[in-house]
Amino acid sequence: MSTSPQPSAAKPGHVPPADAQASGTEVVWADAARQAAFERWLASLAAAHGLDAATLRPASADASFRRYLRVDAPDRSFIVMDAPPPKEDVRAFVRVAAAIRAAGLNAPQVLACDETQGFLLLTDLGVRPYLAELQSAAAAGDTRRVDGLMRDAFSALVQWQQRVDPASLPPYDDALLRRELALFPEWCVGRERGVAWTAAQQASWQAACDRLVASALAQPRVAVHRDFMPRNLMVCEPNPGILDFQDAVCGPITYDVASMLRDAFISWDEEREIDWAVRYWQQARKAGLPVAADFGEFWRQLEWMGLQRHLKVLGIFCRLKHRDAKPAYSADLPRFFGYARRVAGRYSEFAPLLRLLDELEGVQREVGYTF
């Protein structure tokens, strides 16, 4: 297995490195009026929860406009979400958090909410991110620990898919899938690489998008976290704690499996990916979830769904760099190009897409398709 260092810009989650927590870093506000409103809101909760406002400190940043702060009480700590409207809407977070907890899974409990101003007080899931635990275990060669963490995650995913009602979530429909794919030519091809595709190249891209969208829409629909990955899970009891779920949708059953197996910040040998995928598939079938009866077809669906996600993420990471002044994410572009080329090179339907990717990366190779 192989890993890469965690990038300097924090991904969604509630927990920074331990040294950042201990440093008591000052909370910086760009808007004095919002700071005053926040301080009034926090003061209104202080007595009920024993909050010590003097302990307020950053907990983590986010790829969106949200951020998380940590504040102490005498016997515990809490997390505060600062999600400035109209750029963020906390109502989806509140709804999905309640659904996850009702499903018997471990998500932060919303203790107080000001929807109008975008402030939430949450229970704290601790300071042990899944990503750091997996990286540490992998570096130490502790395969048993890695396997145990991954199995816990997939068991939680099966329970999520069983018990969270997909009908309560927005649809992961044709329009959304295509909007996500459109991020790649706009931000990665055009802005990051400075390339203007010809009409023939655009036609190849459109054909690939059509195949990916059709495959996604043909799959059984379940509740989809949409970022079910180590950076959004916490090691805690019960394990895992689940974060960053506010963008959940009703969508393809393989999506979250692909997210967990082919992550932005840690990669695995394909043998291990397949082993975990088989175990998930067996557990899902036993639970009555509508996975494909043939594992080979399930794996094909997972790979094509993963390819859609890889292309989307390449676009998002470039957008974060060029639009949002968050360049650290672009350090992992090679990982996602690698994921995408591996899948595109395995299926003959994506030969034209593979040529587009290789042209962007300056790669020349002989192509031999597995399927």
C-alpha positions in Angstrom: 0.0 0.0 0.0 1.1 3.6 -0.5 0.3 6.8 1.2 0.9 10.5 0.6 1.4 13.3 3.1 -1.6 15.2 4.3 -1.8 18.5 2.4 -1.4 21.7 4.4 -4.9 23.0 3.7 -7.5 21.2 5.9 -10.2 19.2 4.2 -13.7 19.0 5.7 -13.7 17.7 9.2 -13.7 18.9 12.8 -10.2 18.1 14.0 -6.9 19.7 13.4 -3.5 18.2 14.3 -3.0 18.0 18.1 -0.3 20.7 18.1 -2.8 23.1 16.4 -5.3 22.4 19.1 -2.8 23.0 21.9 -1.6 26.3 20.4 -4.7 28.2 21.2 -4.6 29.9 17.8 -6.7 33.1 17.7 -10.0 33.0 15.9 -9.8 35.6 13.1 -13.0 37.3 11.7 -13.1 39.1 8.4 -16.5 40.7 9.3 -16.7 42.6 12.6 -20.5 42.5 12.5 -20.5 38.7 12.1 -18.0 38.4 15.0 -20.3 40.5 17.2 -23.3 38.4 16.3 -21.4 35.2 17.0 -20.2 36.4 20.4 -23.7 37.3 21.4 -25.0 33.9 20.2 -22.2 32.0 22.0 -22.8 34.0 25.2 -26.5 33.0 25.2 -25.5 29.4 25.3 -22.6 29.6 27.8 -24.7 29.0 31.0 -26.7 26.1 29.7 -23.6 24.2 28.4 -20.9 25.6 30.7 -19.0 27.1 27.7 -15.8 29.0 28.4 -15.6 31.5 25.5 -11.9 32.3 26.4 -11.0 28.7 25.1 -12.5 29.3 21.6 -10.0 28.2 19.0 -9.9 26.9 15.4 -10.7 23.2 15.1 -10.5 22.9 11.3 -11.0 24.7 8.0 -13.1 23.4 5.2 -13.0 23.3 1.4 -16.2 25.4 1.4 -16.9 28.6 3.3 -17.7 26.7 6.5 -15.2 26.5 9.4 -15.2 24.7 12.7 -14.2 26.1 16.1 -13.7 24.2 19.4 -14.7 25.5 22.8 -14.3 24.0 26.2 -16.6 23.3 29.1 -15.4 22.0 32.5 -15.9 18.3 31.6 -15.9 18.3 27.8 -15.4 20.2 24.6 -17.8 21.3 21.9 -17.6 22.1 18.2 -19.1 25.3 16.7 -19.8 25.5 13.0 -19.5 29.0 11.5 -21.3 28.8 8.1 -21.9 32.3 6.8 -25.1 32.8 4.8 -25.9 33.1 1.9 -22.8 31.1 0.9 -23.8 28.3 3.3 -27.1 26.9 4.5 -27.0 24.8 7.7 -30.4 23.3 7.3 -29.2 20.3 5.3 -26.6 19.6 7.9 -29.2 19.6 10.7 -31.6 17.3 8.8 -29.0 14.8 7.8 -27.3 14.7 11.2 -30.6 13.8 12.7 -31.2 11.1 10.1 -27.7 9.6 10.8 -28.3 9.5 14.5 -31.7 8.0 14.0 -30.1 5.3 12.0 -27.9 4.3 15.0 -24.7 5.8 13.6 -22.3 8.2 15.2 -22.7 11.8 13.9 -22.4 15.1 15.8 -25.5 16.0 17.8 -26.9 19.5 17.0 -27.3 21.1 20.5 -28.1 24.6 19.3 -28.8 26.1 15.9 -29.3 29.6 14.5 -30.3 28.9 11.0 -30.6 32.5 10.0 -27.0 33.4 11.0 -25.4 30.0 10.3 -24.2 29.1 13.7 -24.4 25.5 15.2 -23.2 24.1 18.5 -22.3 20.4 18.1 -21.0 17.6 20.2 -17.3 16.9 19.6 -16.3 13.6 18.1 -12.8 13.9 19.3 -9.3 14.4 17.9 -8.5 11.1 16.1 -9.1 11.5 12.3 -9.4 8.3 10.4 -6.9 9.5 7.8 -4.2 10.1 10.3 -4.8 6.7 11.9 -4.8 4.9 8.6 -1.6 6.7 7.5 0.1 5.9 10.8 -0.9 2.2 10.7 0.1 1.9 7.1 3.5 3.4 7.7 4.0 1.0 10.6 3.0 -2.0 8.5 0.1 -2.6 10.8 -2.2 -4.3 8.3 -4.6 -5.6 11.0 -5.2 -2.1 12.2 -5.8 -0.8 8.7 -8.1 -3.6 7.9 -10.1 -3.1 11.1 -10.6 0.6 10.4 -11.7 0.0 6.9 -14.1 -2.8 7.9 -15.7 -0.6 10.5 -16.2 2.1 7.9 -17.8 -0.2 5.4 -20.0 -1.7 8.1 -21.2 1.8 8.9 -21.8 2.4 5.3 -24.0 -0.6 5.0 -26.0 0.6 8.0 -26.2 4.1 6.5 -27.6 2.6 3.2 -30.1 0.4 5.1 -31.5 3.0 7.5 -31.2 6.5 6.1 -34.2 7.2 3.9 -33.0 8.2 0.4 -36.4 9.7 -0.4 -35.6 12.4 2.1 -32.6 13.6 0.1 -32.2 15.5 -3.1 -31.7 13.4 -6.2 -28.3 12.7 -7.7 -29.8 13.2 -11.1 -28.6 13.7 -14.7 -28.2 17.4 -14.3 -26.1 17.2 -11.1 -23.9 14.5 -12.5 -23.2 16.5 -15.6 -22.6 19.7 -13.6 -20.0 17.9 -11.6 -18.3 16.5 -14.8 -18.3 19.9 -16.4 -15.9 21.1 -13.7 -13.1 19.1 -15.3 -13.0 20.8 -18.7 -13.6 24.3 -17.2 -11.2 24.3 -14.3 -8.7 21.5 -15.0 -8.4 21.6 -18.7 -9.0 25.2 -19.4 -7.7 27.0 -16.2 -5.1 24.7 -14.8 -3.6 23.4 -18.1 -4.6 26.3 -20.4 -5.8 23.9 -23.1 -8.7 24.5 -25.5 -10.2 21.3 -26.8 -11.0 20.9 -30.5 -14.5 19.9 -31.6 -13.4 16.3 -31.9 -11.9 16.3 -28.4 -15.1 17.9 -27.0 -17.1 15.1 -28.7 -14.9 12.4 -27.1 -15.4 14.1 -23.8 -19.2 14.3 -24.2 -19.4 10.6 -25.2 -17.5 9.6 -22.1 -19.8 11.8 -19.9 -22.8 10.1 -21.5 -21.5 6.6 -20.6 -20.7 7.6 -17.0 -24.0 9.3 -16.4 -26.0 6.4 -17.9 -24.1 3.9 -15.7 -24.7 6.0 -12.6 -28.4 6.5 -13.3 -28.9 2.8 -14.0 -27.7 1.8 -10.5 -30.0 1.2 -7.5 -30.6 4.3 -5.4 -29.6 4.7 -1.8 -28.6 7.5 0.6 -25.2 8.7 -0.6 -22.9 10.6 1.7 -21.0 12.0 -1.3 -17.7 12.4 0.6 -17.5 9.1 2.5 -13.7 9.1 2.9 -11.1 8.8 5.6 -10.8 12.6 6.0 -14.5 12.8 7.0 -14.5 9.9 9.5 -13.3 10.0 13.1 -12.0 7.1 15.3 -14.3 7.1 18.2 -16.9 5.0 20.0 -19.0 3.9 18.4 -16.7 3.7 15.4 -16.6 5.6 13.1 -17.8 9.1 13.7 -19.2 10.6 10.5 -18.7 14.2 9.4 -19.3 16.5 6.4 -22.5 14.8 5.3 -24.6 17.9 4.5 -24.4 17.3 0.8 -26.0 13.8 1.0 -28.2 12.8 -1.9 -30.3 9.9 -3.2 -28.0 8.3 -5.7 -26.0 5.3 -7.0 -25.2 2.5 -4.5 -21.5 2.3 -5.5 -20.7 5.9 -5.0 -19.6 5.9 -1.4 -17.7 2.6 -1.8 -15.7 4.2 -4.6 -15.0 7.3 -2.4 -13.7 5.2 0.5 -11.5 3.0 -1.7 -9.9 5.7 -3.9 -9.4 8.6 -1.6 -7.8 12.0 -2.2 -5.1 11.6 0.4 -4.3 7.9 0.8 -4.1 5.1 -1.8 -4.1 1.4 -1.6 -2.9 -1.5 -3.7 -5.7 -2.8 -6.0 -5.6 -6.2 -4.3 -6.7 -4.6 -1.1 -9.3 -2.4 -2.8 -10.9 -5.5 -4.3 -10.8 -7.4 -1.0 -12.6 -4.6 0.8 -15.0 -4.2 -2.0 -15.9 -7.9 -1.9 -16.4 -7.8 1.8 -18.7 -4.7 1.5 -20.6 -6.4 -1.4 -21.1 -9.6 0.7 -22.2 -7.7 3.7 -24.6 -5.5 1.6 -26.1 -8.6 -0.1 -26.7 -10.2 3.4 -28.3 -7.0 4.5 -30.7 -7.0 1.6 -29.2 -4.0 -0.2 -29.7 -4.0 -4.0 -26.1 -4.5 -5.1 -25.5 -6.3 -8.4 -25.8 -10.1 -8.0 -22.5 -10.6 -9.9 -19.4 -9.1 -8.2 -17.8 -8.4 -11.6 -20.7 -6.2 -12.6 -20.6 -4.5 -9.2 -16.9 -3.8 -9.6 -17.5 -2.4 -13.1 -20.2 -0.1 -11.7 -17.9 1.0 -8.9 -15.0 1.8 -11.2 -17.2 3.8 -13.6 -18.8 5.7 -10.7 -15.3 6.3 -9.3 -14.2 7.7 -12.7 -17.0 10.2 -12.6 -15.9 11.2 -9.1 -12.2 11.4 -10.1 -12.9 13.8 -12.9 -15.2 15.9 -10.7 -12.5 16.1 -8.0 -9.8 17.1 -10.5 -12.1 20.0 -11.5 -12.9 20.9 -7.9 -9.2 20.9 -6.8 -8.3 23.2 -9.7 -11.2 25.5 -8.8 -10.1 25.6 -5.2 -6.7 26.7 -6.5 -7.7 29.3 -9.1 -11.0 30.7 -7.7 -10.7 30.2 -3.9 -6.9 30.7 -3.4 -6.5 27.3 -1.8 -3.6 25.8 -3.9 -2.6 23.0 -1.5 -5.3 20.7 -3.0 -3.6 20.7 -6.4 -0.8 18.7 -4.9 -3.0 15.7 -5.2 -3.9 16.2 -8.9 -1.5 13.5 -10.0 -3.2 11.0 -7.7 -6.6 11.6 -9.3 -5.1 11.6 -12.8 -3.7 8.2 -11.9 -7.0 6.9 -10.7 -8.8 8.2 -13.8 -6.2 6.9 -16.3 -6.2 3.5 -14.6 -9.9 3.1 -15.0 -10.1 4.6 -18.5 -7.3 2.3 -19.6 -9.1 -0.8 -18.4 -12.4 -0.4 -20.4 -12.4 0.0 -24.2 -15.4 2.3 -24.0 -13.1 5.0 -22.5 -10.2 4.8 -25.1 -11.0 8.3 -26.4 -11.1 9.6 -22.8 -7.8 8.0 -22.0 -6.3 9.8 -25.0 -7.6 13.1 -23.6 -6.1 12.4 -20.2 -2.8 11.3 -21.5 -2.5 14.4 -23.8 -3.1 16.6 -20.7 -0.4 14.7 -18.8 2.0 14.3 -21.7 1.8 10.5 -21.4 2.4 8.1 -24.3 1.6 4.5 -23.9 0.5 1.2 -25.4 -3.2 0.5 -24.5 -4.4 -3.0 -23.6 -7.9 -3.2 -22.2 -8.9 -5.6 -19.5 -12.6 -5.4 -20.4 
